[in-house]
Amino acid sequence: MTSDATKSPGFWFLISITGSGIFIIQLVVFMVGPLLVSIANDLNVEVAVAGQLNTITAFVWLFMAFVAGYFSDRHGRRLILLIGLSCATAGLLGTALAPNFPAAMFFRAVTGLGGLIPPTCGALIADFVPTSKRGKGLGWMTAAGGMSVVVGIPIMTLIAEAASWRWSFGLAAAGTLLVLLLVLVKLPNPERVGVASGGLLSRFKPLARLSLIYEISFINVCQRIAFSAFLTYFAAYLIVTKGLSTGETALPMAIAGVGTVVSPAVIGYLSDTKHRLLIMPIGLTIGGITGLIAFQADVPLVVLVALGFVFTTTIFSAFPVFILLLSLIGGRRLRGTVMGIPPFSNQGGALLGPALGGLALSLGGYGAIGTTCVVVSALGVIVATLRVRERRVQEAIDSVATMET
């Protein structure tokens, strides 16, 4: 997995590095939401216009996530990780100091170059962690991203309220710089994969020939649709049905968000067992049913919040298995390239979830959102049950190992 000359970092050090990278990139995207009104007022634009600060970041981020694996395979993980962290630091600091909205847009585009970070972190785990423990490693790395929502965003919000939104971005820049320095000083560079001649698309050809890649990506889209639809409208549902104020929904939403931390941390361990392929259909089944009950049953607030936690914990369980399977299929030659696949199914589900949830709400009320959750989950369960088998996973691994780019 690594050359003899490359000293393997300790498991938990590696998790701290990759987890911090995922935490940072998740934070810089999601922290804008709670600060949007303050940003709009300060930069003299409408809130809807200020919201485009995240649009430009997401657009650049998605493209960079697609190409990150290719470049990290060719030039090494450490270099690409340093570039991503440097761009994120510069973008955050520039946004904090931006004198006007166009300048803020420019620096948010620069921040989007941090999209290099997640695929590179996933490939870095695969470089140093053996397959017998890789699910655990990827699980803890993913859990760190959930911490950005549960812990990071509330901290950024409190800082903005106490001082200014600019201070929130400045602190995020300082944290990113700290991670950058840690990578620069402490992280060894694994042996380069040795990319054969050919362009970016040629690296994806061996993967594009595998039907299993499309099937597990479809399952991930299904879980993201349900996940995004639920979380987009859950707070509004609490306000309408339980009489909560907007501020009072913060705690229930935080409790629901904890599921995105608990799930990958636990599922990571289970993914290293012979029962790993059962996680997808079981998690989607429980999650879909829980989402249906949450939006259709008249239950006390405490039960509703508990259902929200169970939903996020179970529905999100499919994702750690998804990235583990991709890591195994990519093998040594394509372990970076293959990590460019998850952003597309993630973003596709994140876009479709609120859209389908909104359509369901307009046609059938909040109960129809629950129906949406259970229907898309059922589609994922069907594919996971009928098509995802250990035999086909091994065939895909062997196929990539023997294919020429």
N, C-alpha and C positions, 0 to 999 in steps of 0.2 A: 504493500500500500504506500509506503514511503521509502525513500532511498535510505541506505545505511547511514549516509552522512546527515540525514535529517533527523534531528532529535524530536520524538513525539512529545507534544505537550501533555500534561495531565488531563484526565477526562474533565474534571470540574473547572479547570482553567479554560479549557476549550469551550465548555458550555458558557462560562462567564463572558468570553469574547464574542461568540456567535450570538448568545442571548442578548447581550448588550446591543449588538448591531441590529437585531430584529426589533428590540425595544425602541431604539432610536428612530428607525425608519417608520415604524407604526405611529410613534408619537408625533413626528413632524407632519404626518398627514392628518391625524385625527384631532390634534390640539387646536386646529383652526376653528372648528365648529363652535365650541364654547366661547371663543374670543371674537367671533365674527362681528358682533354689534360694536364692540370697542374699536376693532380695526376699521370698520366702515366709518365710524364717527371721526376717528383720528385722521383718516386719509380722505375724508370728504367725498365718499361715494355711497351709493345705496348698498344695503345688505346683500341683495341679490348679485350686485356687481362684485362685491368683496368676496362672495362665494367662489368666484372664478379663480381665486388664488389657489384653491385646492384642485380645480379642474386642470390647470396648467401643470401642476405638480404631478397629478395622477397620469396625465398623458405622457410626460417625459419619463416618469417612473416605469410605466408599463413597457415602453420601448427599451429602456436600459436593462430592465429585468430580462427581457428576451435575449439580448446580446451578451449579457454578463457571463453566462456559462461558457460561451464560445471563447471569449477573451481570457477568462480565468484558466481554461484548459490550455490556451496557447501561451499566456504570459505569466501564469502563476496566480494563486489565490491571494497571496499577501499584497501584491501590487494592486490588483483590482479592488481589494477591500480598502486599501489606503486611499485610492482615488475616490471611491464612493464616499468614504467618511470625510475626506477633504472637501468634496463638493457639498455634502450635507452641512458641514460646519460653515463653509463660506456662505451658503444660501441662507442658513438660519441667521447668521450674524448680519448679513446684508439686509435681510427682511427687517430685523430689529432696528436697523439704522435708516431704513428707506424713507426718503423725504416725501415721496408721493406714491400714488397707486401704480403708475407704470414701472417705477423702480422696484416696488414690492413684487409685481408680476415677474419681472426679470429674475429676481433673486429666488422666487418660488420655483421658477423653471430650473435654476441652478440646483435648488434643493432636490428636485426630481431626479437629478443624476445619481442621487443616493439609491436609486433603484438597482444599482449594481450590487448592493449589499446583501439582500436576502438570498438570491441564488448562490452567491459565492459562499455565504455562511453554510448553506446546506451542503454544498460540495466539500467544504472544509471538514465538516463532520464526517463525510464519507471517506475523506482522505486518511483520517487518523483513527476513526473508531471502527473496529471490526464488525462484520455483519451480525454477529451474535449479540452485539450491544447497540447496534445502530438505531434501532427503534427507540431505545431509552434516550440516546443522545438527541435525536431529532425531536422527540417529545418534549424534553426540557427546553430545547431551543425555541420551540413553538410556544411553550407556556410563557416564556419571557415576553413574547409579543402581546399576550393577553394582559400581562402586568402593566403594559403601557396604558391600557384602557382603564384598568381598575385603580392603579396608583398614579401613573404619570399624568394623565389628563386632569384629575382633580387637583394635583399639585400645581400644574400650570395655570389652572383656573383661579386658584387661591392667590397665586403670585400676581396675576393680572388684576385681580380685585384689590389687592393690597397696594400695588404699585402701578404697573402698566402692562399692557400686552407685550410691549417691547422688551420688558424685563423677562417675560416668559420665554420669548424667542432667544434672548441673550443667554439665559440659563441653559436652554436646550443646546445652544451652540457650544457652551462650555463643557457640557456633558459629552457631546459628540467628540469634541477635541480631546477629552480625556481618554475616550475609547481609542481614538486614532493613535495617541501616543503609546498606549498599552500595546496595540497591534505592532506599531513601529519598533518598539523596544523588545517585546517579549515573545511575539509569535513567530515561530519558525516557518519557513516557506516550504511546503511539501514539493516533492519532485513533480516537475511538469509532466503532463500527460504525453506530450509528443504528438501534437496534432498533425495529421497528414495534410498534404497540399489540398487546397480546395477552399471555397468560401463558406460563409456562415450557413447558408441553406444546405450545403452538402453535409454538414454535421448533423442536421436533423433528418436526413433521408432514412438512415437505418431505423430511427424511431418512428417516422411517419408510416413505415410499412407494417407496423405492429398494431393489429386491431385492439389488443389489450390496452394500449396507451389511450385510445379514444374512449374505451369503455370505462376505465377508471377515472378519466377526466370527466366523463358524463356524470358519474356518481358524485364527483366533487362539485360539479355545477349544481346538481340537485340539492346537496346539503347546503351550499352557499345561498341558493335561492330561498330555501326554508329559513335559514339562519338570518339572512338580511331582511326578509319580509317580517319575521317575528320581531326583531329588535327595532326595526323602523317604526312599527306601529304599537309596540307594547306600552310605551309611555303614554301615548294618546289614549289607549284603551284604559289604562289606570285612571287617567284624568276623567274620562267620560263615565266609567262604570263605578269607580270608587270615590269620586269627588276629590281626588288629590290635586294639589296645585302643581305647577311645573317644577318648583323647587323640591317639593315632597317626593317627586318621582326619582330623584337622584339616587337615594339609597336602594330602592327596589331594582333600579337599572344596574347599579353597581353589584348587587348580589347576583343578578342574572349574569353579569359579565364575568364573575368569578369562575363560572363554568368553563370559560375559554382558557383559564389557567389550570384548573383541576383536571380537565379532560385530557389534554396532551401529556401532562405529567404522568397520569395514571396509564393512559393508553400506550405511552411509549414503552413501558415495561411489558404490557400484554402483547405488543407488536413483535416482541422478540421470542414469542412462544409459538407453538404449532397451531394455536387457535386464532392467529392474527386475522385470517380472512373472515372469521365470524363477526369481527368487530363492526365492519361496515353495515351489513344487513341488520344486526341487532341494534346498533346505535341509531340508525335511521328509522327503524320501526318504533322504538321507544320515543325518539324525538318527535316523530310525526304525530303519534297518538297524543303525546303530552301537549304539543302545540294545538291540536284540535280541542282538547279538553280546556286548555287555558283560555281560548277565545270563545268557547261556546258554553262552558259550564258556569253556573252562578255559585261561586265559592268565596269564602272569606278572603280578605286581602292577604293574610299571611300564607294561606294555601296557594293563592295565585302567584305570589312571589316565589314560593318554593317550586311551583311548576315551571316558572321562568328559569330558575337555576337548573332544574332537571333537564329542561329542553336544551339549553345551551351546552350543558355537559355531554349529553348523549348525541345530539345532532352533530356537534363539532368533532366527535370521536372518529369520524371517517377521514378527516384531513391528515392526522399523523400517519395513518396507514397508507394513504395516497402518496405522500412524499417518500415514505419508506420504500414502497414498491418501485417508485420511479428511481430512487437511488440504487436499488438492487439491479434494476433492468439496465440502467446506464452503464453499470460496470465501471471499470477503471478508465476506459477511453472517453466515455461520454457522460461521466458523472457530473461535470459542470454544465454541459449543454442541456442535459435532461432537466436540470433545475430551472430552465427557462420556460418550462411548460406550465407549472402551477399558476403563475400570474394571470394567464389567460382564462383558465377555468374559474379562478377566484374572482377576477374582475367581471367576467361574464355573469356569474351568479349574483355578484353584488349589484350589478345593474338591473338584472331581471327581477330580483327579489322585491325591491320597493315598487317596481312598475307593476308586477303581477299582484302584489299586495294591495296597491292603490286601486287597481281595476276591480279586484275582489271586493274591496271596501265599498266602492261606488255601486256595485251590483247587488251585493248581499249583506252589507254591514260587516261588523267586526268578526262575526262568526264565520264569514266566508274566508277570512284570512287564515283561520284555523284549518279550514278545508283545503286551502292552497298548500299549507304546510304538510298536511298528511298525504295529499296527492303527489306532490313532487318527491316527497320522501319515499312513497311507494314505488315510484318509477326507479329511483336509485336502488331500492331493495331488490326489485326484479332483476336488474342488470347484475347487481352484486351476487345474487343467489345463483343465477343461471350461467353467468359468463366468467366470473373471477374464481379461478381454481389454482391451486398450487402447481399443478402440472403445466398450466398455461403460463404462469409466472416464470417457471424454470425454463420453458421453451423460449420465452422472450429474452431471458438473461443469456441463454446459449446463443440465440440468434444474433444479438448485438455483439456478443463476444467474437463471433466468427465472421461477421459482415465486414466488408471493406467500405470505408467512407468514399 
